[in-house]
Amino acid sequence: MNVLNLEHISKTYGEKVIFDDISCGIHQGDKIGIIGINGTGKTTFLRILAGFEETDEGQVVMQNGLRITYLPQHPEFPEGATILSYVIQGQKEQSWNSETEAHMVLNKLGIEDHEEEIAHLSGGQKKRVALAAVLVNPADVLILDEPTNHLDNEMASWLEDYLNRFKGVVIMVTHDRYFLDRVTNKILEISHGKIYTYEAKYSDFLEMKAQREEMEMASERKKQSILRMEVEWAKRGCRARSTKQRARLDRLEAMKNSAAPVRDKNVEIDSVETRMGKKTIELHHISKRFGERVCIRDFDYIVLKNQRLGIIGPNGCGKSTLLKIIAGILEPDSGSVEIGDTIKIGYFSQEIEDMNSSQRVIDYIKAVAEFIPTKDGLISASKLLEQFLFEPAMQYSPIEKLSGGEKKDYIF
């Protein structure tokens, strides 16, 4: 039975078409993953479903009395709110049981001091508090935008189990494909203003998508072959005197005007290799603490040439702190960091950095470099942006027009 229906939804931002007359149904028990490249409208889709954004055309029809809770990508909180008060505020009847569940969920998500003001928390902790509020409040439909962000492996495993046991509908956007594969039973792909439904897990979706695209390309090849024959017929001097000939010419025009299938482009990454000396990055007896919390104690490590190093650990153990010390953003309390003379460090932060949102996309890149060296020679800032799927029209838009995912791509 359908609990939600999207009927002929259209949505545009300026000249950019996000949805073009899309329709789909969501059934009881669906665990849905929303797939699409950055900027295709995944967050917009969730906001429309949750009632936080209006459509230009079409409507969302839902079952009477349906309870929906929504986890936004960047949650906002009331001024002065404490963690516990925020988590249980949506419950109509607050009881000992509701507070007990709130404490349990917060603990599972690594939040320990439940009376602390939310304003004192980090960005990752705030996202986990917002997730706890969504899970604790009774709902028939959970709409989750990036729920696994800022979760360590243990927390992600707990959330996976929770969602698998949840009896209602789950609709989520996440870039964690393993989490997606273990939780979902249905995929909705958003691509070039259209939506495609796959009754499958993520791993099966990839194969089904390839089959769909191949069928579309085969249909396009057949259409082009027929089109060539029809054009030749028209060139031979058809006068369209009969009804049958006029109909054939009308079909020819419709065929010429029909859109060809469009495939998603892939990001192109290229760089120039530079000579690396023997000395790379050396950490000598590094220690770092914040108040009473010790993050790093007397840590020694030498990064080897051409090494690919992964840093793992539970939330709050100091992974980002270590990276910031290596990048020179944070100073250690004791110890030293030695960087080789030939080493250049690029740092990609977990958080989206502050930018002048009114600045044009192209100008922000040009402020760093007008031309970028690649193995094939210099390329312009505009060409670099095209390789990261920022079309020329988008490059002259203000940064504030970018989606959250596009901003991350942009900073990268």
C-alpha positions as CSV (number, residue, x, y, z in Angstrom):
1,M,0.0,0.0,0.0
2,N,1.3,3.5,-0.9
3,V,1.9,5.8,2.0
4,L,3.3,8.6,-0.2
5,N,2.8,9.5,-3.8
6,L,4.7,12.2,-5.8
7,E,2.5,13.2,-8.8
8,H,4.0,15.1,-11.7
9,I,6.5,17.1,-9.7
10,S,8.5,19.8,-11.4
11,K,11.1,22.1,-9.7
12,T,13.6,24.6,-11.1
13,Y,16.2,27.0,-9.6
14,G,16.7,29.8,-12.0
15,E,17.5,28.1,-15.3
16,K,18.5,24.8,-13.7
17,V,15.9,22.1,-14.0
18,I,15.9,19.9,-10.9
19,F,12.8,17.8,-11.5
20,D,10.9,17.6,-14.8
21,D,7.4,16.0,-14.3
22,I,8.5,13.2,-12.1
23,S,6.2,10.7,-10.4
24,C,6.7,7.8,-8.0
25,G,5.1,5.9,-5.2
26,I,6.5,5.0,-1.8
27,H,5.1,1.8,-0.2
28,Q,4.8,0.7,3.4
29,G,8.0,-1.1,4.4
30,D,10.2,0.6,1.8
31,K,13.8,1.3,2.8
32,I,14.9,3.7,0.1
33,G,18.3,5.0,-0.9
34,I,18.3,8.2,-3.0
35,I,21.2,8.1,-5.6
36,G,22.5,10.9,-7.8
37,I,25.6,13.0,-8.5
38,N,26.1,16.1,-6.4
39,G,23.7,18.9,-7.5
40,T,21.0,16.6,-9.0
41,G,18.4,17.4,-6.3
42,K,18.7,14.7,-3.7
43,T,18.3,17.1,-0.7
44,T,15.6,19.0,-2.6
45,F,13.7,15.7,-3.1
46,L,13.9,15.0,0.7
47,R,12.8,18.5,1.6
48,I,9.8,18.3,-0.7
49,L,8.8,15.0,0.8
50,A,9.2,16.4,4.3
51,G,7.1,19.4,3.5
52,F,10.0,21.9,3.9
53,E,10.0,23.0,0.2
54,E,7.3,23.8,-2.3
55,T,7.1,22.3,-5.8
56,D,6.7,24.5,-8.9
57,E,4.2,22.0,-10.2
58,G,2.6,18.7,-9.1
59,Q,1.8,17.5,-5.6
60,V,2.8,15.2,-2.8
61,V,-0.2,13.0,-1.6
62,M,0.2,11.2,1.7
63,Q,-1.8,8.8,3.8
64,N,-4.0,10.5,6.5
65,G,-2.3,10.9,9.8
66,L,1.2,10.0,8.5
67,R,3.9,11.0,10.9
68,I,7.1,12.1,9.2
69,T,10.4,13.1,10.9
70,Y,13.2,14.7,8.9
71,L,17.0,14.9,9.6
72,P,18.4,17.8,7.5
73,Q,21.9,17.9,6.1
74,H,22.7,20.9,8.3
75,P,20.4,21.0,11.3
76,E,19.6,24.2,13.2
77,F,18.8,24.4,16.9
78,P,16.9,26.9,19.2
79,E,19.1,29.3,21.1
80,G,20.0,28.1,24.6
81,A,18.6,24.6,24.0
82,T,20.2,21.7,26.0
83,I,20.8,18.3,24.4
84,L,18.1,16.4,26.2
85,S,15.4,19.1,26.0
86,Y,15.9,19.3,22.2
87,V,15.8,15.5,21.7
88,I,12.5,15.0,23.5
89,Q,10.8,18.3,22.5
90,G,8.8,16.7,19.7
91,Q,7.1,14.2,21.9
92,K,3.5,15.0,22.7
93,E,3.6,13.2,26.1
94,Q,7.0,13.3,27.8
95,S,7.4,10.5,30.3
96,W,10.1,8.6,32.1
97,N,10.1,6.1,29.2
98,S,10.7,8.8,26.6
99,E,13.6,10.3,28.6
100,T,15.1,6.8,29.1
101,E,15.0,6.1,25.4
102,A,16.5,9.5,24.7
103,H,19.4,8.9,27.1
104,M,20.0,5.4,25.5
105,V,20.0,6.7,21.9
106,L,22.3,9.7,22.8
107,N,24.7,7.3,24.5
108,K,24.8,5.0,21.5
109,L,25.7,8.0,19.4
110,G,28.5,9.0,21.6
111,I,26.9,12.0,23.4
112,E,27.6,11.8,27.1
113,D,26.6,15.0,28.9
114,H,22.9,15.3,28.1
115,E,22.4,18.6,29.9
116,E,25.1,20.5,28.0
117,E,24.0,23.4,25.8
118,I,24.0,22.4,22.1
119,A,25.8,25.7,21.3
120,H,28.9,24.2,22.9
121,L,29.1,21.2,20.7
122,S,31.1,20.5,17.5
123,G,29.4,20.3,14.1
124,G,29.6,16.5,14.2
125,Q,28.1,16.3,17.7
126,K,25.3,18.6,16.7
127,K,24.4,16.3,13.7
128,R,24.3,13.3,16.1
129,V,22.0,15.2,18.5
130,A,19.7,16.0,15.6
131,L,19.8,12.3,14.5
132,A,18.9,11.2,18.1
133,A,15.9,13.6,18.1
134,V,14.6,12.0,14.8
135,L,15.0,8.5,16.1
136,V,13.4,9.1,19.5
137,N,10.3,10.8,18.3
138,P,7.5,8.5,17.0
139,A,7.3,8.4,13.2
140,D,5.9,6.3,10.3
141,V,8.5,7.8,7.9
142,L,12.1,8.6,8.6
143,I,13.7,11.0,6.0
144,L,17.4,11.2,6.6
145,D,19.9,13.4,4.8
146,E,23.4,12.0,5.4
147,P,22.7,10.2,8.6
148,T,26.1,8.4,8.7
149,N,28.1,11.6,8.6
150,H,30.2,12.0,11.8
151,L,29.5,8.4,12.9
152,D,32.3,5.9,13.7
153,N,32.0,2.3,12.7
154,E,30.4,1.2,16.0
155,M,27.7,3.9,15.8
156,A,27.1,3.2,12.1
157,S,26.6,-0.5,12.9
158,W,24.1,0.4,15.7
159,L,22.2,2.7,13.3
160,E,22.1,0.1,10.6
161,D,20.5,-2.4,13.0
162,Y,18.0,0.2,14.2
163,L,16.9,1.1,10.7
164,N,16.6,-2.6,9.7
165,R,14.3,-3.2,12.8
166,F,12.3,0.0,12.1
167,K,8.8,-1.0,10.9
168,G,8.0,2.1,8.9
169,V,9.4,3.7,5.8
170,V,13.1,4.9,5.6
171,I,14.1,7.4,2.9
172,M,17.8,8.5,3.0
173,V,20.7,10.1,1.2
174,T,24.1,8.7,2.1
175,H,27.4,8.4,0.4
176,D,28.3,5.3,2.4
177,R,27.5,2.6,-0.2
178,Y,28.1,-0.3,2.2
179,F,25.6,1.1,4.7
180,L,23.2,1.7,1.8
181,D,23.5,-1.9,0.6
182,R,22.9,-3.3,4.1
183,V,19.8,-1.2,4.8
184,T,17.9,-0.5,1.6
185,N,15.5,-2.6,-0.4
186,K,14.8,0.0,-3.1
187,I,16.8,2.7,-5.0
188,L,15.5,5.9,-6.5
189,E,18.0,7.4,-8.9
190,I,17.8,11.1,-9.8
191,S,19.4,12.0,-13.1
192,H,19.0,15.0,-15.3
193,G,15.6,16.0,-14.0
194,K,14.2,12.5,-14.1
195,I,13.7,9.7,-11.5
196,Y,14.3,6.0,-12.0
197,T,13.0,3.3,-9.6
198,Y,14.9,0.0,-8.9
199,E,13.4,-2.6,-6.7
200,A,16.9,-3.7,-5.5
201,K,19.7,-3.1,-3.1
202,Y,22.5,-0.8,-4.0
203,S,24.8,-3.6,-5.3
204,D,22.1,-4.9,-7.7
205,F,21.2,-1.3,-8.7
206,L,24.6,-0.8,-10.3
207,E,24.0,-3.7,-12.7
208,M,20.4,-2.7,-13.4
209,K,21.4,0.9,-14.1
210,A,24.0,-0.3,-16.6
211,Q,21.3,-2.4,-18.3
212,R,18.9,0.6,-18.4
213,E,21.5,2.8,-20.0
214,E,22.4,0.2,-22.6
215,M,18.7,-0.2,-23.5
216,E,18.4,3.6,-23.8
217,M,21.4,3.8,-26.1
218,A,20.2,0.9,-28.2
219,S,16.8,2.7,-28.6
220,E,18.7,5.8,-29.5
221,R,20.7,4.0,-32.2
222,K,17.5,2.5,-33.7
223,K,15.8,6.0,-33.6
224,Q,18.8,7.6,-35.5
225,S,18.7,4.8,-38.1
226,I,15.0,5.3,-38.7
227,L,15.5,9.1,-38.7
228,R,18.1,8.9,-41.5
229,M,15.7,6.8,-43.6
230,E,12.8,9.2,-43.0
231,V,14.9,12.2,-43.9
232,E,15.9,10.6,-47.2
233,W,12.2,9.9,-47.9
234,A,11.4,13.6,-47.2
235,K,14.3,14.8,-49.4
236,R,12.9,12.8,-52.4
237,G,10.2,15.4,-52.7
238,C,7.3,14.5,-50.5
239,R,4.5,17.1,-50.9
240,A,2.4,15.9,-48.0
241,R,-0.8,16.0,-50.1
242,S,-2.3,12.9,-48.4
243,T,-3.2,12.5,-44.8
244,K,-0.9,9.6,-44.5
245,Q,2.1,11.6,-45.8
246,R,1.3,14.5,-43.5
247,A,1.2,12.1,-40.5
248,R,4.6,10.7,-41.6
249,L,6.1,14.2,-41.7
250,D,4.7,14.9,-38.3
251,R,6.3,11.8,-36.9
252,L,9.6,12.8,-38.5
253,E,9.4,16.2,-36.7
254,A,8.6,14.6,-33.4
255,M,11.5,12.2,-33.8
256,K,13.9,15.0,-34.6
257,N,12.8,16.9,-31.5
258,S,12.9,14.0,-29.0
259,A,15.7,14.2,-26.5
260,A,18.6,11.7,-26.7
261,P,19.5,9.8,-23.5
262,V,22.0,11.7,-21.3
263,R,24.6,9.9,-19.2
264,D,26.2,11.3,-16.0
265,K,29.7,12.5,-16.6
266,N,32.7,11.4,-14.4
267,V,34.9,13.7,-12.4
268,E,38.4,14.0,-14.0
269,I,41.3,14.3,-11.6
270,D,44.8,15.0,-12.9
271,S,47.9,16.4,-11.3
272,V,51.6,16.9,-12.0
273,E,54.0,14.6,-10.1
274,T,56.9,16.4,-8.5
275,R,60.1,15.0,-7.2
276,M,59.8,14.0,-3.6
277,G,62.9,13.9,-1.4
278,K,63.8,11.2,1.1
279,K,62.3,13.2,4.0
280,T,58.5,13.4,4.0
281,I,56.6,14.0,7.3
282,E,58.1,13.1,10.7
283,L,56.2,13.3,14.0
284,H,58.4,13.3,17.1
285,H,56.8,12.7,20.6
286,I,53.6,14.6,19.7
287,S,51.1,15.3,22.5
288,K,47.8,17.2,22.5
289,R,45.0,17.7,25.0
290,F,41.9,19.8,25.2
291,G,41.2,20.6,28.9
292,E,41.1,17.2,30.7
293,R,40.8,15.2,27.5
294,V,44.0,13.7,26.1
295,C,43.8,13.2,22.4
296,I,47.4,12.3,21.5
297,R,50.1,11.2,23.9
298,D,53.8,11.0,23.0
299,F,53.2,9.9,19.4
300,D,56.0,9.1,17.0
301,Y,55.6,8.3,13.3
302,I,57.6,8.7,10.1
303,V,55.5,8.8,6.9
304,L,57.2,6.8,4.2
305,K,57.6,8.0,0.6
306,N,54.6,7.1,-1.6
307,Q,52.7,5.7,1.4
308,R,48.9,5.7,1.5
309,L,48.0,6.1,5.1
310,G,44.5,5.7,6.7
311,I,43.7,6.9,10.2
312,I,40.9,5.1,12.0
313,G,39.4,5.3,15.5
314,P,36.2,6.1,17.4
315,N,34.7,9.6,17.4
316,G,36.6,12.0,19.6
317,C,39.8,10.0,19.7
318,G,41.8,12.7,17.8
319,K,41.9,11.8,14.1
320,S,41.1,15.3,12.8
321,T,43.4,16.8,15.5
322,L,46.3,14.7,14.2
323,L,45.6,15.8,10.6
324,K,45.4,19.4,11.6
325,I,48.8,19.1,13.5
326,I,50.4,17.6,10.4
327,A,48.9,20.3,8.2
328,G,50.2,23.1,10.6
329,I,46.7,24.3,11.5
330,L,47.1,23.2,15.1
331,E,50.2,23.3,17.3
332,P,51.0,20.3,19.4
333,D,51.3,20.9,23.2
334,S,54.7,19.1,23.0
335,G,56.8,17.4,20.4
336,S,57.6,18.5,16.9
337,V,56.6,18.0,13.3
338,E,59.2,18.0,10.6
339,I,58.2,18.5,7.0
340,G,60.6,17.7,4.1
341,D,61.8,20.5,1.9
342,T,60.1,19.1,-1.2
343,I,56.8,18.3,0.5
344,K,53.6,20.4,-0.3
345,I,50.6,19.6,1.8
346,G,47.0,20.0,0.7
347,Y,44.4,19.9,3.5
348,F,40.7,18.9,2.8
349,S,38.7,19.7,5.9
350,Q,35.8,17.6,7.3
351,E,33.8,20.8,7.7
352,I,32.8,23.1,4.8
353,E,35.0,26.2,5.2
354,D,33.6,29.7,5.4
355,M,33.4,31.3,2.0
356,N,32.0,34.6,0.6
357,S,28.7,33.1,-0.6
358,S,28.1,36.0,-2.9
359,Q,31.4,35.5,-4.8
360,R,31.2,33.8,-8.2
361,V,32.3,30.2,-8.4
362,I,35.0,30.9,-11.0
363,D,36.4,33.9,-9.1
364,Y,37.1,31.9,-5.9
365,I,39.2,29.4,-7.9
366,K,41.0,32.2,-9.8
367,A,42.0,33.8,-6.5
368,V,44.1,30.7,-5.9
369,A,45.4,30.2,-9.5
370,E,44.5,31.4,-12.9
371,F,46.2,28.3,-14.5
372,I,46.8,24.9,-13.1
373,P,49.6,22.6,-14.2
374,T,48.7,19.1,-15.3
375,K,50.7,16.3,-17.0
376,D,49.4,17.6,-20.3
377,G,50.3,21.2,-19.7
378,L,48.6,24.2,-18.1
379,I,44.8,24.3,-18.0
380,S,42.6,27.3,-17.0
381,A,40.6,27.6,-13.8
382,S,37.5,27.2,-15.9
383,K,38.7,24.0,-17.5
384,L,39.5,22.6,-14.0
385,L,36.0,23.4,-12.8
386,E,34.6,21.6,-15.9
387,Q,36.6,18.5,-15.0
388,F,34.8,18.6,-11.6
389,L,31.4,18.8,-13.5
390,F,30.9,22.5,-13.0
391,E,29.4,23.6,-16.4
392,P,30.3,27.1,-17.7
393,A,26.9,28.5,-16.8
394,M,27.4,27.3,-13.2
395,Q,30.8,28.8,-12.9
396,Y,29.4,32.3,-13.1
397,S,26.8,31.7,-10.4
398,P,27.3,32.8,-6.8
399,I,28.7,30.1,-4.4
400,E,25.4,30.2,-2.4
401,K,23.6,28.5,-5.3
402,L,25.7,25.3,-4.9
403,S,24.3,22.3,-3.0
404,G,26.2,21.0,0.0
405,G,27.7,18.2,-2.0
406,E,28.7,20.6,-4.8
407,K,30.4,22.8,-2.2
408,K,32.5,19.9,-1.0
409,D,33.5,19.0,-4.6
410,Y,34.3,22.7,-5.2
411,I,36.6,23.0,-2.2
412,F,38.3,19.7,-3.1
